[in-house]
Each structure stands twice: as structure tokens, then as C-alpha cells.
Amino acid sequence: MAQVKKQTFMKGIIILFISQMLIKLLGFVYRVAITNLDGFGDIGNSYFGAAFQVYTVILAISTVGIPSALAKLVAERVATGNLKGAHRVFKVALQLFTVVGIVFSVFMFVTAGWVSDVIKNPGVKYSLWTLSPSVYFVAIAAVIRGYFQGYCDMKPQASSQVIDQVAKCLFTIALAVSFIGHTPEIMAAAATFGATVGTVVSFLYLLMYYNRHKKGIWQDIRDAKDKENEFKVESTKRIIKNIISLSIPIALGAVITSMAGMVNLLTVIPRLLDAGHSQEEAQALYGIISGKSDTILNLPLAINIAFATSLVPNISAALAVGNKEDASKKISFSVFCTILITLPAAVGLSVLSEPLIATIFPNAPAGGYYIRASAFAVIFMALAQTLNGSLQGMGKVYTPAIAIIIGAIIKYISNYILVYNIGIMGAAYSTIICYFVAATISFCVLNSKIHLKLKITKVIIKPLLASLTMGIVAYYSYTYLLSLIHSRTISTLSAVGIAMVIYAFMLFALNTFDREELEAMPVLNKLLKK
């Protein structure tokens, strides 16, 4: 019996959806916890956030393209019955990225001081040093995840990332607390070491997962031996070429996506200094972006990434057997779900930005005004995620990179002008423009290659009406409850709960879903069949 079981499209999405919710909630917990520690605050966040921004770019260069590239290559071979070829791709990738991981870990450690000087934030080097070993473990883990993704088995990715985040949450908080009383840069370095511990634990889990399924994998390969003569054994050189040709453009797109955040890192503090702010003021303002806004806005993005991740192997498999109709249907459904998730998130975060920040960060409550504007970037960032996952699954791996390069260039120019003239709000506006441009380009290219079944009324107008209604109710609920019970925390949480109920009610009242979509959702599927 097969040990590596293919999952349905919706089951894969749900597994990733749940895991990403847990991951981001845990990430949210430890960022809130350390931000509120005595001596950390927005200054500590400027070191912590800057280090992770640099780390994200290095990961994007060295490892981010691996899971998607391997998932595509493995899915294509599995779809045609070439299981031995799929496993050979995995083995070659493992050897290749062991070397890549070591090289980039060393690179990150050696260049930490230089990077800190370039971004005019000297204390960041300590956090970069403690993060550098993570790159190696992430590279190897990415190969194992990519192999199982090729079978549309999302459990290893979901479980390993949750385990990673649990360990990261525990150790980040524990290490930061243990260094209370030290300078913010040392506290930040201690906290970032928690991420390294998390990646090691996650890597060990994936290693055990693979070893536990290894016997079954080889049994599947032996069972498929009657098809072996149909497939030519690929050379190591050819496999490496295929992996690199796919992973580099995917990684390039991820690098440029990260560069949109890097633009903030490279321009916000220097341009604030040029505008007359002190070093401490500039660091604190950048800390609002990296420590608060990015942390909060990552929650809806994390939910949406389940669709982008599942699309790559599912679309690759569908197109490998010529099923263009199925590919179009899955992409259209994912775009629809992306809008359903991000529209209410953007409206809700904007309407309740001030009370949310004050509730979450009581010891460092500044920054609500920034989130009020930047919340709307989430819509276009998430759409870019989904559209890029679709394009990668179709083999159009350069389009996402080109789209985000154009967006990042626009963001850099906008940041340079706006941050100097209107402060950090300029960074919020330029982020919205950046991802709007990138998502629009990706959508136009995708729709020209595979016709998407999207109805404006269903996909945009109904979710927009539901979101606006929800936003109005959320605002007045918070205002009324605050005047009644005089508790900001209870009023905020109650308003969020009421908003969620109103949004769900409006979606169903407007007949947003058809029966087929409802049946695709496991819980509702069982209810509809009764």
C-alpha cells in the first residue's frame, strides 16, 4: 500500500490553512511578548525586525525556490508514474542544497558587520550572527518539504512549520527574558537565537518523517517497476539544471518580494535621518513598521499562503496530463478565497487600528495610524501570492519575478520621496502601490494563458459589500462598548468577534457561494449531505 498518499486540493489547503494560522498566531505571541518587555520596545524591534528582513532575503536567495521547484518536478513525474525519477530528483536536490546551505550560512555570518553599517543600524550584527546557522537547516528542510509537496502531501510542511514555530516561540521569549537588563541589541540577538533553535527542531522532525516513510516510498517505487522502461534515467547534471532553472526564477521573485521589505530597511531610517529625525527616533519609527505592522499584517497573509502553496503541485499535475479546465477552476477558486480573506482583514484592521495596537502593545502603543493605511496593502500582497503560485505551477516562473521587480522599483522611488516628506506613512502608501502593480501584471499574464472563471459581482462586489458592512458595525460596536464598559481590551475583542459574525452573515445573505463551493468545505459538506 502506498505510504506517500496524495491529498485532495481542498484537504491540502485546509492542512496548510490550519498550520499557517497556528504559525502566525505563535509568531504574533512572541513578537507581542518581547515588544512589551522592559528595555525592548520599538528600539529592540528595529534590531530584531531588521535582522529578520536581511535573513528573509538570504533565505529567498538560497532556499525559497526549493519547495516549489521540487514540488513541480516531483509532481510531474508522479503524475506519469515515474516514482523512481521523482525520488532521484529528491536525492540530487538534497546533495546540492546541503552545499548551498553551508555557503550561505557562512556568508551571512561573515557579512553581518558590513550589512549593519550599510543600513545604519550597527546593533543588528549581533542578531545576524545568531540567525546565520538557521540558513543551513532551512535549506535541507526545504528539500524534504518539496519532495512530499510533489505528492500533494502537505502534512510534512504544515507539521514541521508548526513545530518550528512552537520551539521558536518558547525559546525566543525565554532567551529575551533571560537577557532583560542588557541593551536592546543584545536582547534582540538573544531573541533571534530562538529562531535558530526552531529551525533545528523542525529539521529533525522532517528527517524522522522521511525515515519513517522511506520503506513505503521504496515499496511504491518497486510496485511501479513495470513502468521503469518507459522513462529514461536522468543524469545528475540534467536534474541540477532543471532544479536551478526552476528555483532561480522562483527564488528571484521571492527575493524581489523580500526586497519590497528591504526597501523599507534601506530607505526608512536614512531618509528619516535626512529629514531631521534623531537616530533613536528613526529607529523607533522603523520599529513600528517591522515590529508591529509587519507582525499584524502577516496574519491574513499566512492564511492565504495555503492557496499559493497548494496551487503549484496541483496545477503542475493537472497540466502534465492536459487538464487545463481543472487548473483554471482551482486558480479561480483560490483567487476568490484570497479576496474573501483579505478584504475584511484590511477593512477590520484599518477601522480598529488604534485600539488593536493599544490592546496588543500596551507598553509600546504607538503606530495605529501606520496600520490604518498599510492594512490595504494586504489585499494586493495576498493576490500576488496566489497569482504567483498559479504562474509557477504553469511553469511561468519568470513572470512573478518581473512583476515584483517593477513594483519594487516603484516602491524605492516612492519611499525615497515620500518618507522624507511625510514620514513613515510614505512607506505605507508606496507598499500599496508596489503590490497593486505586481498583482495586476501577474493577473494579466495569467489570464492571457489560462482563462479564469471570475465574475465581478461574486468575486469583488459581494465581498466588498460584506466587508464594508462589517467595518461599520465593528467601528460603532467598539465605540458603544467602550462608552458602556470603559475597557479597551474587552471592547476591542468584542468588536472583532461581532465583526466576524456580521461578515459571515452578509456573505450568506448575499448568496456569495454556490453549492459546489460549499460542498468543497469539509464541515459544510457533511451538513449539506444530511
C-alpha positions as CSV (number, residue, x, y, z in Angstrom):
1,M,0.0,0.0,0.0
2,A,1.3,3.4,-0.9
3,Q,2.9,5.2,2.0
4,V,3.1,8.7,0.4
5,K,-0.6,9.5,-0.1
6,K,-1.8,12.2,-2.4
7,Q,-4.3,14.6,-0.9
8,T,-7.2,16.4,-2.5
9,F,-6.7,20.1,-3.4
10,M,-9.0,21.3,-0.6
11,K,-7.6,18.9,2.0
12,G,-4.1,20.2,1.3
13,I,-5.3,23.8,1.6
14,I,-7.1,23.1,4.9
15,I,-4.0,21.4,6.3
16,L,-1.8,24.4,5.4
17,F,-4.6,26.8,6.4
18,I,-4.7,25.4,10.0
19,S,-0.9,25.2,10.2
20,Q,-0.4,28.8,9.0
21,M,-2.9,30.1,11.4
22,L,-1.1,28.4,14.3
23,I,2.3,29.5,13.0
24,K,1.3,33.2,12.7
25,L,-0.6,33.2,16.0
26,L,2.5,31.8,17.7
27,G,4.7,34.3,15.9
28,F,2.3,37.0,16.9
29,V,2.5,35.9,20.5
30,Y,6.3,36.0,20.8
31,R,6.6,39.3,18.9
32,V,4.0,40.9,21.3
33,A,5.7,39.3,24.3
34,I,9.2,40.6,23.5
35,T,8.0,44.0,22.4
36,N,6.3,44.6,25.8
37,L,9.5,43.5,27.7
38,D,11.1,46.2,29.7
39,G,14.0,47.6,27.7
40,F,13.0,46.1,24.3
41,G,10.1,48.1,22.8
42,D,10.4,49.8,19.4
43,I,14.2,50.1,19.6
44,G,14.6,46.4,20.1
45,N,12.2,45.7,17.3
46,S,14.3,47.8,15.0
47,Y,17.2,45.3,15.5
48,F,15.0,42.2,15.6
49,G,13.0,43.2,12.5
50,A,16.0,44.4,10.5
51,A,17.8,41.1,11.2
52,F,14.9,39.1,10.0
53,Q,14.5,41.2,6.9
54,V,18.1,40.5,5.9
55,Y,17.6,36.8,6.9
56,T,14.5,36.6,4.7
57,V,16.4,37.9,1.7
58,I,19.2,35.4,2.2
59,L,16.7,32.6,2.6
60,A,14.9,33.7,-0.5
61,I,18.2,33.6,-2.5
62,S,19.4,30.3,-1.1
63,T,16.3,28.2,-0.3
64,V,12.9,29.7,-1.0
65,G,12.6,28.4,-4.6
66,I,13.4,24.8,-3.5
67,P,9.9,23.6,-2.3
68,S,8.1,25.0,-5.3
69,A,10.7,23.8,-7.8
70,L,10.9,20.3,-6.3
71,A,7.1,20.1,-5.9
72,K,6.7,20.9,-9.7
73,L,9.4,18.4,-10.8
74,V,8.2,15.6,-8.5
75,A,4.5,16.2,-9.2
76,E,5.1,15.9,-13.0
77,R,6.9,12.6,-12.5
78,V,4.4,11.2,-10.1
79,A,1.5,12.1,-12.4
80,T,3.1,10.0,-15.1
81,G,4.1,7.1,-12.8
82,N,7.8,7.8,-12.8
83,L,8.3,7.4,-9.0
84,K,11.9,6.4,-9.2
85,G,12.6,9.5,-11.2
86,A,10.8,11.6,-8.6
87,H,13.0,10.2,-5.8
88,R,16.2,10.7,-7.9
89,V,15.3,14.4,-8.2
90,F,15.0,14.5,-4.4
91,K,18.4,12.8,-3.8
92,V,20.2,15.2,-6.2
93,A,18.5,18.2,-4.6
94,L,19.5,17.1,-1.1
95,Q,23.2,16.9,-2.1
96,L,23.0,20.2,-4.0
97,F,21.4,22.3,-1.2
98,T,23.5,20.9,1.6
99,V,26.4,22.7,0.0
100,V,24.2,25.8,-0.8
101,G,23.0,26.0,2.9
102,I,26.6,25.8,4.3
103,V,27.8,28.5,1.9
104,F,25.0,31.0,2.7
105,S,25.2,30.4,6.5
106,V,28.9,31.3,6.4
107,F,28.2,34.3,4.1
108,M,25.5,35.7,6.5
109,F,27.9,35.4,9.5
110,V,30.9,37.0,7.7
111,T,29.0,39.9,6.2
112,A,26.9,40.8,9.3
113,G,29.0,43.8,10.3
114,W,29.1,45.2,6.8
115,V,25.3,44.9,6.4
116,S,24.7,46.6,9.8
117,D,26.8,49.6,8.7
118,V,25.0,49.8,5.3
119,I,21.6,50.1,6.9
120,K,22.9,52.5,9.6
121,N,21.7,50.2,12.4
122,P,25.0,48.9,13.9
123,G,23.5,46.7,16.6
124,V,21.8,44.4,14.0
125,K,25.1,42.4,13.5
126,Y,24.6,40.5,16.8
127,S,21.2,39.3,15.7
128,L,22.6,38.3,12.2
129,W,25.3,36.2,13.9
130,T,22.8,34.3,16.0
131,L,20.5,33.7,13.0
132,S,23.2,32.6,10.5
133,P,23.2,28.8,11.3
134,S,19.4,28.7,10.5
135,V,20.1,29.0,6.8
136,Y,21.7,25.6,6.5
137,F,18.9,23.8,8.4
138,V,16.2,25.6,6.4
139,A,17.8,24.6,3.1
140,I,17.8,20.9,3.9
141,A,14.3,21.1,5.4
142,A,13.1,22.8,2.2
143,V,14.2,19.9,0.1
144,I,12.3,17.3,2.2
145,R,9.2,19.5,2.2
146,G,9.4,20.0,-1.6
147,Y,9.6,16.2,-2.2
148,F,6.4,15.5,-0.2
149,Q,4.6,18.5,-1.7
150,G,5.2,16.9,-5.1
151,Y,2.9,14.1,-3.9
152,C,0.4,16.8,-2.8
153,D,1.2,15.7,0.8
154,M,1.1,19.0,2.8
155,K,1.4,17.3,6.2
156,P,5.2,17.4,6.5
157,Q,5.3,21.1,5.6
158,A,2.4,22.0,7.9
159,S,3.6,19.9,10.9
160,S,7.3,20.9,10.6
161,Q,6.5,24.6,10.4
162,V,4.2,24.4,13.4
163,I,6.9,22.6,15.4
164,D,9.4,25.2,14.2
165,Q,7.2,28.0,15.4
166,V,6.4,26.4,18.8
167,A,10.1,26.0,19.5
168,K,10.8,29.5,18.2
169,C,8.1,31.0,20.4
170,L,9.2,29.3,23.6
171,F,12.9,29.9,23.1
172,T,12.6,33.5,21.7
173,I,10.6,34.6,24.8
174,A,12.7,32.6,27.3
175,L,16.0,33.9,25.9
176,A,14.8,37.5,25.6
177,V,13.5,37.4,29.2
178,S,16.8,35.9,30.4
179,F,18.6,39.0,29.0
180,I,16.4,41.7,30.5
181,G,18.7,44.4,31.8
182,H,21.0,44.2,28.9
183,T,21.0,46.6,25.9
184,P,18.2,46.3,23.3
185,E,20.6,44.9,20.7
186,I,21.8,42.1,23.0
187,M,18.2,41.3,23.9
188,A,17.3,41.2,20.2
189,A,20.2,38.9,19.5
190,A,19.2,36.5,22.3
191,A,15.6,36.5,21.0
192,T,16.7,35.8,17.4
193,F,18.7,32.8,18.5
194,G,15.3,31.3,19.3
195,A,14.6,31.1,15.6
196,T,17.8,29.1,15.1
197,V,16.7,26.6,17.7
198,G,13.3,26.4,16.0
199,T,14.8,25.5,12.6
200,V,17.0,22.8,14.1
201,V,14.0,21.2,15.8
202,S,11.9,21.4,12.6
203,F,14.8,19.8,10.6
204,L,15.0,16.9,13.0
205,Y,11.2,16.3,12.7
206,L,11.4,16.2,8.9
207,L,14.3,13.9,9.0
208,M,12.3,11.5,11.2
209,Y,9.3,11.9,9.0
210,Y,11.2,10.9,5.9
211,N,12.9,7.9,7.6
212,R,9.5,6.7,8.9
213,H,8.2,6.7,5.3
214,K,11.3,5.6,3.5
215,K,10.4,1.9,3.4
216,G,7.0,2.7,2.0
217,I,8.5,5.1,-0.6
218,W,10.8,2.4,-1.9
219,Q,7.9,-0.1,-1.9
220,D,5.9,2.3,-4.1
221,I,8.9,2.6,-6.4
222,R,9.2,-1.2,-6.7
223,D,5.5,-1.6,-7.3
224,A,5.9,0.8,-10.3
225,K,8.9,-1.0,-11.7
226,D,6.9,-2.3,-14.7
227,K,6.8,1.3,-15.9
228,E,10.6,1.8,-15.5
229,N,11.4,1.1,-19.1
230,E,9.1,3.9,-20.2
231,F,11.3,6.5,-18.6
232,K,14.9,7.5,-19.4
233,V,17.2,7.8,-16.4
234,E,18.0,11.5,-16.0
235,S,21.6,12.4,-15.4
236,T,22.6,14.3,-12.3
237,K,23.7,17.3,-14.4
238,R,20.3,17.4,-16.1
239,I,18.4,17.3,-12.8
240,I,20.5,20.0,-11.3
241,K,19.9,22.1,-14.4
242,N,16.1,21.6,-14.1
243,I,16.1,22.4,-10.4
244,I,18.2,25.5,-10.9
245,S,16.2,26.7,-13.9
246,L,13.0,26.5,-11.9
247,S,14.2,27.5,-8.4
248,I,16.3,30.5,-9.5
249,P,13.3,32.5,-11.0
250,I,11.1,31.4,-8.2
251,A,13.8,32.5,-5.7
252,L,14.3,35.7,-7.7
253,G,10.6,36.5,-7.3
254,A,10.8,35.8,-3.6
255,V,14.0,37.9,-3.3
256,I,12.3,40.8,-5.0
257,T,9.2,40.3,-2.9
258,S,11.5,40.4,0.2
259,M,13.2,43.4,-1.4
260,A,10.0,45.3,-1.1
261,G,10.6,45.0,2.7
262,M,14.3,45.6,2.2
263,V,13.4,48.9,0.5
264,N,12.0,50.0,3.9
265,L,15.1,48.7,5.6
266,L,17.4,50.6,3.2
267,T,15.4,53.8,3.0
268,V,13.3,54.5,6.1
269,I,16.0,55.1,8.7
270,P,18.3,57.0,6.3
271,R,15.6,59.2,4.9
272,L,14.2,60.0,8.3
273,L,17.7,61.0,9.4
274,D,17.9,63.2,6.3
275,A,14.6,64.8,7.3
276,G,16.0,65.8,10.7
277,H,14.9,62.9,13.0
278,S,17.4,61.7,15.6
279,Q,18.9,58.2,15.3
280,E,16.7,57.0,18.2
281,E,13.5,58.5,16.7
282,A,14.3,57.0,13.3
283,Q,14.9,53.5,14.8
284,A,11.7,53.7,16.8
285,L,9.7,54.6,13.8
286,Y,11.2,51.8,11.8
287,G,10.4,49.5,14.7
288,I,6.7,50.4,14.3
289,I,6.9,49.0,10.7
290,S,9.0,45.9,11.3
291,G,7.8,45.0,14.8
292,K,4.1,45.9,14.8
293,S,2.7,46.5,11.3
294,D,4.5,43.6,9.7
295,T,3.6,41.3,12.6
296,I,-0.1,42.1,12.4
297,L,-0.4,42.2,8.6
298,N,1.3,38.8,8.3
299,L,-1.7,37.1,9.9
300,P,-4.0,37.3,6.9
301,L,-1.1,36.7,4.5
302,A,-0.3,33.5,6.4
303,I,-3.8,32.2,5.9
304,N,-3.7,32.9,2.2
305,I,-0.4,31.3,1.6
306,A,-2.1,27.9,1.9
307,F,-3.7,28.5,-1.5
308,A,-0.4,29.7,-3.1
309,T,1.5,26.7,-1.8
310,S,-1.1,24.1,-2.8
311,L,-1.6,25.5,-6.3
312,V,2.0,24.7,-7.5
313,P,1.9,20.9,-7.4
314,N,-1.9,20.7,-8.2
315,I,-1.7,22.8,-11.3
316,S,1.6,21.1,-12.4
317,A,-0.1,17.7,-12.1
318,A,-3.2,18.9,-13.9
319,L,-1.3,20.4,-16.8
320,A,1.0,17.4,-17.0
321,V,-2.0,15.3,-18.1
322,G,-3.6,18.1,-20.2
323,N,-6.4,19.0,-17.8
324,K,-6.5,22.8,-18.4
325,E,-10.1,23.0,-17.2
326,D,-9.2,21.7,-13.7
327,A,-6.3,24.0,-13.4
328,S,-8.4,27.1,-14.3
329,K,-11.1,26.0,-11.8
330,K,-8.6,25.7,-9.0
331,I,-6.9,29.0,-9.7
332,S,-10.2,30.9,-9.9
333,F,-11.4,29.4,-6.6
334,S,-8.1,30.3,-4.9
335,V,-8.3,33.9,-6.2
336,F,-11.9,34.1,-4.9
337,C,-10.9,32.8,-1.5
338,T,-7.9,35.3,-1.3
339,I,-10.3,38.2,-1.7
340,L,-12.8,36.7,0.8
341,I,-9.9,36.6,3.3
342,T,-8.1,39.8,2.7
343,L,-10.9,42.3,2.1
344,P,-12.4,42.0,5.6
345,A,-8.9,41.8,7.1
346,A,-7.9,45.1,5.5
347,V,-11.2,46.9,6.5
348,G,-11.2,45.5,10.0
349,L,-7.5,46.3,10.7
350,S,-8.0,49.8,9.3
351,V,-11.1,50.6,11.3
352,L,-9.8,49.2,14.6
353,S,-6.1,50.0,14.1
354,E,-5.7,52.3,17.1
355,P,-7.5,50.2,19.7
356,L,-5.8,47.0,18.4
357,I,-2.3,48.4,18.7
358,A,-3.0,49.8,22.2
359,T,-4.5,46.5,23.3
360,I,-1.8,44.3,21.8
361,F,1.2,46.5,22.7
362,P,0.2,48.3,25.9
363,N,3.8,49.1,26.8
364,A,4.5,50.5,23.3
365,P,1.2,51.7,21.9
366,A,2.4,53.9,19.0
367,G,1.7,53.1,15.4
368,G,-2.0,52.7,14.9
369,Y,-2.0,55.4,12.3
370,Y,0.5,53.5,10.2
371,I,-1.6,50.3,10.2
372,R,-4.7,52.2,9.2
373,A,-3.2,52.8,5.8
374,S,-0.9,49.9,5.3
375,A,-3.7,47.3,6.0
376,F,-4.9,47.8,2.4
377,A,-1.6,46.5,1.1
378,V,-2.6,43.1,2.4
379,I,-5.2,42.7,-0.4
380,F,-2.6,43.1,-3.2
381,M,0.1,41.2,-1.4
382,A,-2.1,38.2,-1.0
383,L,-3.4,38.4,-4.6
384,A,0.2,38.4,-5.7
385,Q,0.9,35.3,-3.6
386,T,-2.0,33.4,-5.2
387,L,-1.3,34.5,-8.7
388,N,2.4,33.8,-8.5
389,G,1.7,30.3,-7.1
390,S,-0.5,29.7,-10.1
391,L,2.1,31.0,-12.6
392,Q,4.8,28.9,-11.0
393,G,2.6,25.8,-11.3
394,M,2.2,26.6,-15.0
395,G,5.9,26.9,-15.5
396,K,5.7,30.7,-16.0
397,V,8.3,31.2,-13.3
398,Y,9.8,34.5,-14.6
399,T,6.6,36.5,-14.7
400,P,6.2,36.8,-10.9
401,A,9.8,38.0,-10.6
402,I,9.4,40.6,-13.4
403,A,6.2,41.8,-11.9
404,I,7.6,42.3,-8.4
405,I,10.8,43.9,-9.7
406,I,8.7,46.6,-11.4
407,G,6.7,47.0,-8.2
408,A,9.9,47.2,-6.0
409,I,11.4,49.9,-8.3
410,I,8.3,52.0,-7.9
411,K,8.4,51.4,-4.2
412,Y,12.0,52.5,-3.9
413,I,11.4,55.7,-5.8
414,S,8.1,56.4,-3.8
415,N,9.8,55.6,-0.5
416,Y,12.8,57.9,-1.2
417,I,10.4,60.8,-2.0
418,L,7.5,60.2,0.4
419,V,9.4,59.1,3.6
420,Y,11.5,62.3,3.5
421,N,8.4,64.5,3.0
422,I,5.6,62.8,5.1
423,G,7.5,60.3,7.3
424,I,6.8,56.6,7.6
425,M,3.3,57.0,6.1
426,G,5.1,57.3,2.8
427,A,6.3,53.7,3.3
428,A,2.7,52.5,3.7
429,Y,1.5,54.2,0.6
430,S,4.4,53.0,-1.5
431,T,3.8,49.4,-0.4
432,I,0.2,49.6,-1.6
433,I,1.3,50.9,-5.0
434,C,4.1,48.3,-5.2
435,Y,1.9,45.3,-4.7
436,F,-1.0,46.7,-6.7
437,V,1.3,47.0,-9.8
438,A,2.8,43.5,-9.2
439,A,-0.6,41.8,-8.8
440,T,-2.0,43.5,-11.8
441,I,0.9,42.4,-14.1
442,S,0.7,38.8,-12.8
443,F,-3.1,38.7,-13.3
444,C,-3.0,40.0,-16.8
445,V,-0.3,37.4,-17.8
446,L,-2.1,34.5,-16.1
447,N,-5.5,35.4,-17.6
448,S,-4.0,35.5,-21.1
449,K,-2.6,32.0,-20.7
450,I,-5.5,30.3,-18.9
451,H,-8.9,31.9,-18.9
452,L,-10.1,32.4,-15.3
453,K,-13.7,32.0,-14.4
454,L,-14.2,35.1,-12.3
455,K,-17.5,37.0,-12.0
456,I,-17.0,40.6,-10.8
457,T,-20.3,40.6,-8.8
458,K,-19.4,37.4,-7.0
459,V,-15.7,37.8,-6.5
460,I,-15.5,41.6,-5.8
461,I,-18.8,43.3,-5.2
462,K,-20.4,40.9,-2.7
463,P,-17.3,40.5,-0.6
464,L,-16.8,44.3,-0.7
465,L,-20.3,45.0,0.5
466,A,-20.0,42.4,3.3
467,S,-16.6,43.9,4.3
468,L,-17.9,47.5,4.4
469,T,-20.9,46.5,6.4
470,M,-18.7,44.6,8.8
471,G,-16.3,47.6,9.1
472,I,-19.2,50.0,10.0
473,V,-20.6,47.6,12.6
474,A,-17.1,47.0,14.1
475,Y,-16.4,50.7,14.5
476,Y,-19.7,51.6,16.1
477,S,-19.7,48.4,18.3
478,Y,-16.2,49.3,19.6
479,T,-17.3,53.0,20.3
480,Y,-20.5,51.9,22.0
481,L,-18.9,49.2,24.1
482,L,-16.1,51.5,25.2
483,S,-18.5,54.1,26.4
484,L,-20.5,51.4,28.2
485,I,-17.9,49.3,30.0
486,H,-14.8,51.5,29.8
487,S,-12.5,48.6,28.9
488,R,-10.5,49.0,25.8
489,T,-9.4,45.3,25.6
490,I,-12.9,43.9,26.1
491,S,-14.4,46.4,23.7
492,T,-11.8,45.7,21.0
493,L,-12.1,41.9,21.3
494,S,-15.9,42.1,21.4
495,A,-15.9,44.3,18.3
496,V,-13.7,41.9,16.4
497,G,-16.0,38.9,17.3
498,I,-19.1,40.9,16.3
499,A,-17.4,41.9,13.0
500,M,-16.6,38.2,12.2
501,V,-20.2,37.2,12.7
502,I,-21.6,40.1,10.6
503,Y,-19.2,39.3,7.8
504,A,-20.1,35.6,7.7
505,F,-23.8,36.6,7.8
506,M,-23.5,39.1,5.0
507,L,-21.7,36.6,2.8
508,F,-24.5,34.1,3.1
509,A,-27.2,36.7,2.9
510,L,-25.8,37.9,-0.4
511,N,-25.7,34.3,-1.7
512,T,-21.9,34.6,-2.3
513,F,-21.3,30.8,-2.5
514,D,-22.7,28.2,-4.8
515,R,-23.5,24.6,-3.7
516,E,-20.3,23.2,-5.3
517,E,-18.1,25.6,-3.3
518,L,-19.9,24.8,-0.1
519,E,-19.5,21.1,-0.7
520,A,-15.8,21.6,-1.1
521,M,-15.6,22.7,2.5
522,P,-15.4,19.5,4.7
523,V,-17.7,20.6,7.6
524,L,-20.3,22.1,5.4
525,N,-20.1,19.2,3.0
526,K,-21.3,16.8,5.8
527,L,-24.1,19.2,6.8
528,L,-25.3,19.5,3.2
529,K,-25.4,15.7,2.8
530,K,-27.7,15.2,5.8
